[in-house]
Amino acid sequence: MIDLGEMRTEDADASIVAHVVSVGYAPDLTDDEVMRIGRDPFIVAYGIVDPSNRCVVTTEGSKPSRIRANRHLPDVCASFSIRCCNTFELTRQLGFSTAWRKP
């Protein structure tokens, strides 16, 4: 079961973000590639800080053959042993349900 605990804000550690970019994507990304990966390295960096209590949630599927800026979050997370799940898994873990019934 996922425990959300107390919600708080925190800044990403710049050295961890740089490590994620270098190891998770490539050490020599071009400016265009950095723009393409966007905020993903920050998300992975938050996961690295506390991997036993955090999980990256994404709609992306695994595509292990992709390289550099084309890598998907599940594969980058796997590189750092960070748990990763999709939104369906998240709602199932949280026990979310609706009262909707099929007619």
Secondary structure, DSSP 8 states (H G I E B T S, - for coil): -----S-------HHHHHHIIIIII-TT--HHHHHHHTTHHHHHHHHHHSTTT-EEE-S----TT--GGG--HHHHHHHTT-EEE-HHHHHHHHT--------
